[in-house]
Amino acid sequence: MSTKKETKLEKMQRLSAVANTLYTRFTIPKKSGGKRVIEAPQPELRAAQRDILHDVIYKHAPSKWSHGFRKARDIVTNAVPHVGAGVILNIDLKDFFHQFSRDQCYNWFTKSAKLTDEVAGYYADIVTKDGRLPMGAPTSPALSNLLSTGLDFHITNFLSGRDIVYTRYADDLTFSSKTEVVELPKIIPHIKRICAEHGTPVNDKKVHVMRPGRRMEVTGVVVNEKVNIPRKFYRDTRAGVHNFFCHVSDESGAWFDTTQYNYLKGRVAHIHHLNPTRAEPLWAKLESAKAMVTGDFAQVAALLNDDEGSDEQ
């Protein structure tokens, strides 16, 4: 006796009814202190969310002002428009993903994605938990971007006719100007009002005005005169790579922490993205530590041929 195979629609219907129960909840430390709650979908639900992501969500482009969670854009493209500004205003939004409701997702699936009411309902249930986007679902970043399109247009309409540049990287809003140095900070209450109207309130603790004479950063990228890596990030990474290399060397390759290696590799990759020349000696030392594990000391010697460079940026 054969069992009828479940159709994709039947699977979505089934998962939509129990989606709230298919998450694993845990916390990770925040960079600023405290804990961040992650709600990770279980495998079957995650697979369904990925199907929605690739079949529907990725077929729609966010606004041109958005640089997060999309191909060919990143923290650098978000920072470049603000290089050499006379003043920079940075505003973070509060609990970004959680501000977007199940109803907003449903409306987007019906109006923008043109899905039927039935399918849109299933999808809205599958991409949300407890009535809002969860932090941990693969659909949340791209969907929050699309749901922020109205906010981006409202802000840029407000700025129309003024010499103010605006970009958004997820919940990080950046404004800059080369000429309106005095006037730019005066837009803060207006931006707060606009954000509140769109249901994405501002985090008052993360509103910063930056001026030349001090380090000016946009999404972790220095933009005073050109895009560059923050000095502390470089020095901390260089020290980490050096300590890692020394530990491996002291143990003659018998010790190798893969987690630490991957962490440092990620930091060096970030430096390379902004300043390849400064990253090269860090790559060499990190990879030479890895080569020690395999006993390839000829490669170690070759990799360490380069100097580390100076601290100056």
Secondary structure, 3 states (H helix, E strand, C coil): CCCCCCCHHHHHHHHHHHHHHCEEEEEEECCCCCEEEEEEECHHHHHHHHHHHHHCHHHCCCCCCECCCCCCCCHHHHHHHHCCCCEEEEEEECCCHHHCEHHHHHHHHHHCCCCCHHHHHHHHHHHCECCECCCCCCCHHHHHHHHCHHHHHHHHHHHCCCCCEEEEECCEEEEEECCCCCCHHHHHHHHHHHHHHCCCCEEEEEEEEECCCCCCEECCEECCCCCECCHHHHHHHHHHHHHHHHHHHHCCCCCCCHHHHHHHHHHHHHHHHHCHHHHHHHHHHHHHHHHHHHCCHHHHHHHCCCCCCCCCC
